Amino acid sequence: MPSAAVQRIERLLRPRSVAVVGASGDTNKLAGRIVPAIRQGGFAGKLFPINPRRSEVAGLPCFPSLSAVGEQIDHCIVILPRDQVQEVVEECARLGVQGVSIFASGYAEAGEDGVRAQQQLVELSRSADLPFLGPNCMGFVNLVDGLTATTSSVIARNQEAGDLALISQSGGLAFGTIAYAVAESPMAFSYALNTGNSAGVDFGDLVEFLYADEHTRRILIVAESNAHVAQVVRRVDEIGLQKPIVLLKLGRGESGAAAARGHTGSLAGDYELVRDCAEGAGIVCVDDVADAINALQVVGSAPAREGRLGLGVVSISGGNLTLFADVLSSSELEFATLQASTVDTLRELLPGSASVTNPVDATFLGFDRPEVLGRVVETLGNDPDCKIVVVITTTAEDLRPAARAVVDAAASSPAQVAVVWNGGSYDGAAEGILTSAGIPVVRGSAAFARAAAAVQRATPRTRDTTGAAGTLVTPAGFGTAELRESDSLEFLDVNGVPVVPWRRATGDTLVAAAEEIGFPVVIKVDTAQTRISDQGGVVLDLRNAAEVEKAGAELEEKFGGDYLVARFAGGAEMFASAFQHPDFGPVLAVGTGGRLVESIKDVTYVRLPAQPQDIAAALRRTLIGKVLDEGARGMSGFDSAVGAVHALGRLALAARDVVTQIEINPFIVGDGRAVAVDASIHLKGTGPEEAL
C-alpha cells in the first residue's frame, strides 16, 4: 500500500476533476489561458471554470462558486489576488478538495504581512490535510494524465510524456529555460511542478511520490532554499536513493553561519555545505541548466554510482583524445587502468599504428569499418576498471553505421556507453540512433567531464549508524561557565578524542609543567577567547627552561592570569568542527587547518552520524587529505586523522544536549598520529541556541 506521503501527493497531482477559480474569457490574461491550456493538453477529466461574472469560459459552462458545481472537485487552481485566496482555500477544505495550486504573489517573498498571510495558508493546509503548490507559482504539468495546468508555450508545444520529473521553486526556469532545454534533448517530462514559495508541500513527499511513480525514472530538482534541499536529503536517508536525483541549487549565498561560531561560522554558510550534504545522499549536484541536462543523461535511470568512474575512451582523432585528456587533467575523473588482456585484445583489433593504451586511438579504421569500432567499445566495456566507455566523434558525412555499431556494443557492455559529440554528421540521423537507444550524447569534452564528475561525486554515504554516538563523560564543573581552552582539551581527552600532552599552569609553575611534559613546548593564555594567537597569546617551540621563563615573563606582563602548557607537535594542520546546521542538523566539517583556514576554505562536510569510511571519503577531497593519503613528502597519519575526526563526531552526538559546537583548529597530523592542540567548545546557552 502506498505511504501516506505518496497518497497525499497523488491526490494533489493526479486529479480526475479540476476547477479554475478566477477563470477569464480574455486570453490576453493569465486567468484566460489556463482553461484553454488544460483542454488543449487533452485532459480526460472534468473541468469547471469558476467566475461569478461569467456564464461560459472557453466553451465550458462557468459556475459562480465552487459550491455551485455540485460535483466532486479534486484539484482547484486559484488565479485571484492575494486578498481573495484564503476564502477560496477555506471553501476547498470544506468541500473536500484534494489539492490546490495558488498563483497569487505577495506572500512570504513580499514582507511581514505576506509572511502572515502565507502562514494562514500553511495552518489551514495542515488542519485540513490539503496540500497545495505555491503560493507565487505558475502551476504544474502531469503529462502522464494529459493535464497541463500551466500556460507555458514550451509545454504546449511538447506534450508527449517522458520519464523525467521536474520539481522547481522557480517558474521561469521550470517552464521556460528548463522546459526548452529538455525539449531539445532526448528526454521529456512525466511531471513538471513549480512549487513557488513551496509552503504547502514537503519536497521529501514529492520525491517519495516520484519514486513510486512507474512513469518516472529520473528527477531534477531546482531549489532556492536550503530547507527544501534538506527535506530531500532526509527522505533519501530514510528510504534510500531509489531513482537518480540531480540538484540545481539557486541562491548560493544563503547562510547557515548564524548557527555556528569561530572559524566554523565563516565557513558554514557556503554552498559547499549544501552540496556535500546532498552528494553524501547520492544526489548529483550541478551548476547550471546545461550541466543538469547532461548529468541527467549520463546518470541514466540508475541511482548514482558509488565511487570512482574509470573512463575507457576511444576516438579516430588523436587531437580529440589529447583535448579530452587535457580536460580530464583538471577534473576529478580518471582514465580506467586497462588489464593486460584488454590491451592485447585491442592490439589484435587495431593496426600497428594505433594507440591501444587508454585513451584508444582507433585511427580511421574505426569509422571505415564500424564493426571494429563496436568491438573496441565492447572490449573496453568488459574491462573491470572501466565504468563508462566514451566514444568521441569527429565530423563525417555519415555516422549512421558507426552509431549503429556503438548501439550494438552498448547492448552487451557491462559498462555504460556515452558519446562526446565533437563535430557533427551530415546524415542528420546518427545522433538520433544513439539517443533513441538510451546512449547519452554530450556536446564537448568539457561538458561531458563536468557531468560525469558530478555523477562521480554523488556517492551515497554509509547508512549503518551502529555506535554512532559515544558515552559522554563530563569532568567536574563542566558546563557551569564558558569554557577555557584547557577545559575544552580536558573534555576532549576524557571522551576519547586524542589530544596533545598538556598541563594547566600559572606564571610560577610554567617551567615545572613544561619539564613534566617534555620539551619542546607551547605556552598559551588559557582563555575562552578564540584567535588568541592573533593577540600574541601563544608562544611556540620553546626548547628549554630558560626559553619558557622568558616567554612566561612576557606573557605575564601583557596578559597575566592562567596558562596552558602543551607539547609542541610538528606536522600537517587539520581543521575539524562539529556543529548544528539549521536545516541539515548535526554536521561535521573537516579540511586544511591553521591560521588561514577561513581564507583557504579547503573544507568538506559530512552529516552526522558518520562512519569512518564517510569521513575518509570527505577528507580525501581536501588538500590535506590528499597529502596524507598519498604520503607526499613523507607525510603520514591519514588513518589516524580519520579516527580522530570520527571520535569527534561520536562525542558531538553524545554531548548534543549540552554542547552546540566543538571546533578543533588544528589537529596536528604526522608520524602516524593525529592530536588536537587547539580546541574551542561552546555550551548550550552561551552561543547558538540549538544544541547538537
Secondary structure, 3 states (H helix, E strand, C coil): CCCHHHHHHHHHHCCCEEEEECCCCCCCCHHHCHHHHHHHCCCCCEEEEECCCCCEECCEECECCCHHHCCCCCEEEECCCHHHHHHHHHHHHHHCCCEEEECCCCCHHHCHHHHHHHHHHHHHHHHHCCCEECCCCCCEEECCCCEEECCCHHHHHCCCCCCEEEEECCHHHHHHHHHHHHHCCCCCEEEEEECCCCCCCCHHHHHHHHHHCCCCCEEEEEECCHHHHHHHHHHHHHHCCCCCEEEEECCCCCCCHHHCCHHHHHHCCCHHHHHHHHHCCCCEEECCHHHHHHHHHHHCCCCCCCCCCEEEEEECCHHHHHHHHHHHHCCCCEECCCCHHHHHHHHHHCCCCCECCCCEECCCHHHHCHHHHHHHHHHHHCCCCCCEEEEECCCECCCHHHHHHHHHHHHCCCCEEEEECCCCECCCCHHHHHHHCCCCEECCHHHHHHHHHHHHHCCCCCCCCCCCCCCCCCCCCCCCCCCCHHHHHHHHHHCCCCECCEEEECCCCHHHHHHHHCCCEEEEECCCCCCHHHHCCEEEEECCHHHHHHHHHHHHHHCCCCEEEEECCCCEEEEEEEEEECCCEEEEEEEECCCCHHHHCCEEEEECCCCHHHHHHHHHCCHHHHHHHHCHHHCCCHHHHHHHHHHHHHHHHHCCCCEEEEEEEEEEEECCEEEECCEEEEECCCCCCCCC
